[in-house]
Amino acid sequence: MKLSQGAPGAKILAFGGYQPADIVTNDDLAGRIDTNDEWIQTRVGIKERRVAGPHESEIDLATQAGGKALAASGLSSADIDLVIVATCTLEAQIPNASARVAHRLGIDAPGAFDVNAACAGFCYALSAAADAVRSGSATNVLVVGSEKLSQWVDWNDRATAVIFADGAGAAVVGPSDTPRIGPVVWGSAGDKSDVISVENRQSFLHQEGQTVFRWATTALHPVARLACERAGVDPAELSAFVPHQANLRIIEAIARKLGAENAVIARDIVLAGNTSAASIPLALSRLIERGEVQSGGLALLLGFGAGLTYAGQVIEIP
């Protein structure tokens, strides 16, 4: 990236992802609600999604993904001094997820905090991690996005049951001689905060799909372009575009307007569903595992969701 050479930087050392074992297909849902495979694929692009079991929590998912990222980074638990978990689906806010994940992974006495920016949460957490490393507040940071949306979804509601799923993705951030995580472009549209909401613990997730679709397909490509501009990168230089996996039609609309003609476009939603804060690291970890992107290439990450919040940054692929 054409950032300030010689300035202290941060980079991603590795990614890791985890999905629960149970697969729910469109045909499975069609046996329960008024829908079918063709309708779901046409509307949101999903063929199947993963759902955690009743005794599998966001902490379990986060620990699995975090452990994979840590192992792939070549670091040990003793090398991590900050853990950040992005999640919006905890059953209870106290205690936080990050301290529990750190303890399970054998990370001793790190800084630990959670971020709730919904589907933009991983990008927010990644920016906080990079800033902590650059400032010297942390040396190596474990960043995890983990969600168990299945416990907040009414499985008899066609508007949400076909979309949301469970999973976790993680990254390890460490120091670099030059910046390899670009400046974040973030913001919010609080005037639309009620279009994705959960009223209380006795309620289910509510989403006004058409409003979200219009906002995402009109307001976000300028954010994506600005993230490239601040990193000194032309969209044509991108090796990958990894947006939040909200809806396949949204992903493809933003990609067209961005003009990243040489980039691999993450379409993990087809087999993973919408996993909120987990979707970006989970999608990128799978692109790396399949060899569809190469180390050293540039990827644009773009998160957006409830709040309405959004954030994007360019990273160098580990």
C-alpha positions as CSV (number, residue, x, y, z in Angstrom):
1,M,0.0,0.0,0.0
2,K,1.2,3.5,-0.8
3,L,1.0,4.6,2.9
4,S,3.7,6.5,4.9
5,Q,6.8,4.4,4.3
6,G,9.0,4.1,7.4
7,A,6.1,4.8,9.8
8,P,5.3,2.2,12.4
9,G,2.7,-0.2,11.0
10,A,0.6,-3.2,11.7
11,K,-0.2,-6.3,9.7
12,I,-2.3,-9.4,9.8
13,L,-0.3,-12.5,10.4
14,A,-3.0,-15.1,9.8
15,F,-6.7,-15.8,9.6
16,G,-8.8,-18.7,11.0
17,G,-12.4,-19.6,10.6
18,Y,-14.9,-22.0,12.2
19,Q,-18.5,-23.2,11.3
20,P,-20.7,-25.4,13.4
21,A,-21.3,-28.9,12.0
22,D,-25.1,-28.8,11.5
23,I,-26.1,-27.8,8.0
24,V,-29.6,-26.3,7.3
25,T,-30.4,-26.4,3.6
26,N,-33.1,-24.4,1.8
27,D,-35.1,-27.6,1.4
28,D,-35.0,-28.0,5.2
29,L,-36.5,-24.6,5.6
30,A,-39.1,-25.2,2.9
31,G,-40.4,-28.1,5.0
32,R,-41.1,-25.6,7.8
33,I,-42.1,-22.3,6.3
34,D,-43.6,-21.0,3.1
35,T,-40.5,-20.8,0.9
36,N,-38.4,-22.8,-1.6
37,D,-34.9,-23.2,-2.8
38,E,-35.4,-21.1,-6.0
39,W,-37.0,-18.2,-4.0
40,I,-34.2,-18.1,-1.5
41,Q,-31.3,-18.3,-4.0
42,T,-33.0,-15.6,-6.2
43,R,-33.6,-13.2,-3.3
44,V,-30.5,-13.6,-1.1
45,G,-28.2,-16.1,-2.9
46,I,-28.0,-18.7,-0.1
47,K,-28.0,-22.4,-0.6
48,E,-27.3,-23.6,2.9
49,R,-26.2,-22.2,6.3
50,R,-24.7,-23.6,9.5
51,V,-26.4,-23.6,12.9
52,A,-24.8,-24.1,16.3
53,G,-26.2,-26.7,18.6
54,P,-28.1,-25.7,21.8
55,H,-24.9,-26.2,23.9
56,E,-22.6,-24.5,21.5
57,S,-22.1,-20.8,22.3
58,E,-20.5,-17.8,20.7
59,I,-17.6,-18.4,23.1
60,D,-17.2,-21.9,21.8
61,L,-17.2,-20.7,18.1
62,A,-14.8,-17.8,18.9
63,T,-12.4,-20.1,20.7
64,Q,-12.3,-22.5,17.7
65,A,-11.7,-19.7,15.2
66,G,-9.2,-17.9,17.4
67,G,-7.3,-21.1,18.0
68,K,-6.9,-21.7,14.3
69,A,-5.7,-18.1,13.6
70,L,-3.3,-18.3,16.5
71,A,-1.9,-21.6,15.2
72,A,-1.5,-20.3,11.7
73,S,0.2,-17.2,12.9
74,G,3.2,-19.1,14.3
75,L,2.8,-17.3,17.7
76,S,2.0,-18.9,21.0
77,S,-0.7,-17.8,23.5
78,A,2.1,-16.1,25.5
79,D,2.7,-13.7,22.6
80,I,-0.9,-12.2,22.7
81,D,-1.4,-9.2,24.9
82,L,-4.8,-8.0,23.7
83,V,-8.0,-9.9,22.7
84,I,-10.9,-8.2,21.0
85,V,-14.2,-10.0,20.2
86,A,-16.7,-8.5,17.8
87,T,-20.2,-9.8,18.5
88,C,-23.8,-8.7,18.7
89,T,-25.5,-11.9,19.8
90,L,-24.4,-12.7,23.4
91,E,-27.2,-14.0,25.6
92,A,-25.8,-11.8,28.4
93,Q,-23.4,-8.9,28.2
94,I,-21.6,-9.7,31.4
95,P,-19.0,-11.2,31.5
96,N,-17.7,-10.2,28.1
97,A,-16.7,-12.7,25.5
98,S,-13.1,-11.6,25.0
99,A,-11.8,-12.4,28.5
100,R,-13.5,-15.9,28.3
101,V,-12.0,-16.6,24.9
102,A,-8.6,-15.5,26.0
103,H,-8.8,-17.8,29.1
104,R,-9.8,-20.8,27.0
105,L,-6.9,-20.2,24.7
106,G,-4.4,-20.0,27.5
107,I,-3.7,-16.3,27.0
108,D,-2.6,-14.9,30.3
109,A,-3.9,-11.5,31.5
110,P,-4.4,-9.7,28.2
111,G,-6.3,-6.6,27.6
112,A,-9.8,-7.8,26.7
113,F,-12.9,-6.0,25.4
114,D,-15.9,-6.7,23.1
115,V,-17.1,-4.6,20.2
116,N,-20.7,-4.4,19.1
117,A,-21.0,-2.8,15.7
118,A,-23.1,-5.7,14.4
119,C,-22.0,-6.8,10.9
120,A,-19.3,-4.1,10.7
121,G,-17.9,-5.3,14.0
122,F,-14.9,-7.1,12.7
123,C,-13.7,-4.1,10.7
124,Y,-14.1,-1.9,13.8
125,A,-12.2,-4.4,15.9
126,L,-9.5,-4.8,13.3
127,S,-9.0,-1.0,13.2
128,A,-8.7,-0.8,17.0
129,A,-6.2,-3.7,17.0
130,A,-4.1,-2.0,14.3
131,D,-4.1,1.3,16.2
132,A,-3.1,-0.5,19.5
133,V,-0.1,-2.1,17.7
134,R,1.0,1.1,16.0
135,S,0.8,3.1,19.2
136,G,2.7,0.5,21.2
137,S,-0.3,-0.3,23.5
138,A,-0.2,-3.9,22.3
139,T,2.3,-6.1,20.5
140,N,0.1,-8.9,19.1
141,V,-3.7,-8.8,19.1
142,L,-6.2,-11.6,18.5
143,V,-9.3,-10.2,16.8
144,V,-12.4,-12.5,16.6
145,G,-15.8,-12.0,15.0
146,S,-18.3,-14.6,16.5
147,E,-22.0,-14.8,16.2
148,K,-24.8,-17.2,17.2
149,L,-27.7,-15.6,15.3
150,S,-29.8,-18.7,15.4
151,Q,-30.8,-17.9,19.0
152,W,-32.2,-14.5,18.0
153,V,-34.1,-15.6,14.8
154,D,-37.7,-16.7,14.6
155,W,-37.4,-19.8,12.5
156,N,-41.0,-19.4,11.4
157,D,-40.3,-15.9,9.9
158,R,-39.4,-16.3,6.3
159,A,-37.9,-12.8,6.2
160,T,-35.1,-13.7,8.6
161,A,-34.9,-17.5,8.9
162,V,-33.6,-17.9,5.4
163,I,-30.7,-15.4,5.9
164,F,-29.0,-15.7,9.2
165,A,-26.5,-18.3,10.5
166,D,-23.8,-19.0,13.0
167,G,-20.0,-19.0,12.7
168,A,-16.7,-17.3,13.7
169,G,-13.7,-15.9,12.1
170,A,-10.5,-14.5,13.5
171,A,-7.2,-12.8,12.7
172,V,-3.9,-12.2,14.5
173,V,-2.5,-8.7,14.2
174,G,1.1,-7.9,14.8
175,P,3.8,-5.2,14.2
176,S,5.2,-4.3,10.8
177,D,8.0,-2.1,9.6
178,T,5.5,-0.5,7.2
179,P,1.7,-0.2,7.3
180,R,-0.1,-3.2,5.9
181,I,-3.5,-2.4,7.3
182,G,-4.9,0.7,5.7
183,P,-6.8,3.6,7.4
184,V,-10.3,2.7,8.3
185,V,-13.3,4.6,6.8
186,W,-16.2,4.2,9.2
187,G,-19.4,5.8,10.1
188,S,-23.1,5.3,10.9
189,A,-26.6,6.2,9.9
190,G,-28.4,6.3,13.2
191,D,-31.5,7.7,11.6
192,K,-32.1,4.2,10.2
193,S,-31.1,2.4,13.4
194,D,-34.6,0.8,13.7
195,V,-34.5,-1.1,10.4
196,I,-32.5,-3.9,12.0
197,S,-33.3,-4.4,15.7
198,V,-34.1,-6.6,18.6
199,E,-36.6,-4.9,20.9
200,N,-35.8,-7.0,24.0
201,R,-34.8,-10.4,25.1
202,Q,-38.3,-11.7,24.5
203,S,-38.2,-10.5,20.9
204,F,-36.6,-11.9,17.7
205,L,-34.4,-10.1,15.2
206,H,-36.4,-7.8,13.0
207,Q,-35.1,-6.5,9.6
208,E,-36.7,-4.3,7.0
209,G,-35.0,-6.0,4.1
210,Q,-35.9,-3.6,1.3
211,T,-34.8,-0.6,3.3
212,V,-31.5,-2.2,4.1
213,F,-31.0,-3.3,0.5
214,R,-31.6,0.2,-0.9
215,W,-29.2,1.7,1.6
216,A,-26.5,-0.9,1.1
217,T,-26.6,-0.7,-2.7
218,T,-26.5,3.1,-2.8
219,A,-24.5,4.4,0.2
220,L,-21.7,1.9,0.5
221,H,-19.7,1.9,-2.7
222,P,-18.4,5.5,-2.0
223,V,-17.2,4.2,1.4
224,A,-15.4,1.3,-0.4
225,R,-13.7,3.7,-2.9
226,L,-12.7,6.1,-0.1
227,A,-11.0,3.2,1.8
228,C,-9.0,2.5,-1.3
229,E,-8.1,6.1,-1.8
230,R,-6.9,6.5,1.8
231,A,-4.7,3.5,1.4
232,G,-3.3,4.8,-1.9
233,V,-4.7,1.9,-3.8
234,D,-6.6,1.9,-7.1
235,P,-9.6,-0.6,-7.0
236,A,-8.0,-2.2,-10.1
237,E,-5.0,-3.2,-7.9
238,L,-7.1,-5.2,-5.5
239,S,-6.6,-9.0,-5.4
240,A,-9.8,-9.5,-3.4
241,F,-13.0,-7.7,-2.3
242,V,-14.4,-9.2,0.9
243,P,-17.6,-7.4,1.9
244,H,-19.9,-8.4,4.7
245,Q,-21.9,-11.5,3.5
246,A,-25.3,-9.9,3.8
247,N,-27.0,-10.8,0.5
248,L,-25.5,-11.9,-2.8
249,R,-27.3,-9.2,-4.8
250,I,-25.9,-6.5,-2.4
251,I,-22.3,-8.0,-2.8
252,E,-22.5,-8.0,-6.6
253,A,-24.0,-4.5,-6.8
254,I,-21.3,-2.9,-4.6
255,A,-18.6,-4.9,-6.5
256,R,-19.9,-3.5,-9.9
257,K,-19.9,0.1,-8.7
258,L,-16.5,-0.3,-7.0
259,G,-14.9,-1.3,-10.3
260,A,-12.4,-3.8,-8.9
261,E,-12.3,-5.8,-12.1
262,N,-9.2,-7.9,-11.1
263,A,-10.4,-8.8,-7.7
264,V,-11.8,-12.1,-6.4
265,I,-15.2,-11.3,-5.0
266,A,-16.0,-13.2,-1.8
267,R,-19.3,-15.0,-2.1
268,D,-19.1,-17.1,1.1
269,I,-22.8,-16.3,1.8
270,V,-23.8,-19.1,-0.6
271,L,-22.8,-21.8,1.8
272,A,-22.4,-19.9,5.0
273,G,-25.4,-17.5,5.2
274,N,-25.2,-14.2,6.9
275,T,-23.0,-14.6,10.0
276,S,-22.8,-10.8,10.9
277,A,-19.4,-9.9,12.5
278,A,-18.0,-13.3,11.6
279,S,-18.7,-13.1,7.9
280,I,-15.6,-11.1,6.7
281,P,-12.9,-13.1,8.5
282,L,-14.7,-16.4,7.8
283,A,-14.9,-15.6,4.1
284,L,-11.3,-14.5,3.8
285,S,-10.0,-17.5,5.7
286,R,-11.8,-19.8,3.3
287,L,-10.4,-17.9,0.2
288,I,-6.9,-18.3,1.6
289,E,-7.5,-22.0,2.4
290,R,-8.7,-22.7,-1.1
291,G,-5.8,-20.9,-2.6
292,E,-8.0,-18.4,-4.4
293,V,-6.0,-15.4,-3.1
294,Q,-2.2,-15.2,-2.6
295,S,-0.1,-13.9,0.2
296,G,0.9,-10.3,-0.4
297,G,-2.1,-9.3,-2.4
298,L,-4.4,-6.5,-1.4
299,A,-7.9,-7.1,-0.1
300,L,-10.6,-4.5,0.6
301,L,-12.8,-5.4,3.6
302,L,-16.2,-3.7,3.9
303,G,-18.5,-4.3,6.9
304,F,-22.0,-2.9,7.2
305,G,-25.1,-3.7,9.2
306,A,-27.3,-2.9,12.2
307,G,-26.9,0.6,13.6
308,L,-26.6,1.3,10.8
309,T,-22.8,1.1,11.0
310,Y,-20.2,0.6,8.3
311,A,-16.4,0.4,8.1
312,G,-13.9,-0.5,5.4
313,Q,-10.1,-0.8,5.1
314,V,-7.5,-2.3,2.7
315,I,-5.3,-5.0,4.1
316,E,-2.4,-7.0,2.8
317,I,-3.3,-10.7,2.7
318,P,-1.0,-12.7,5.0
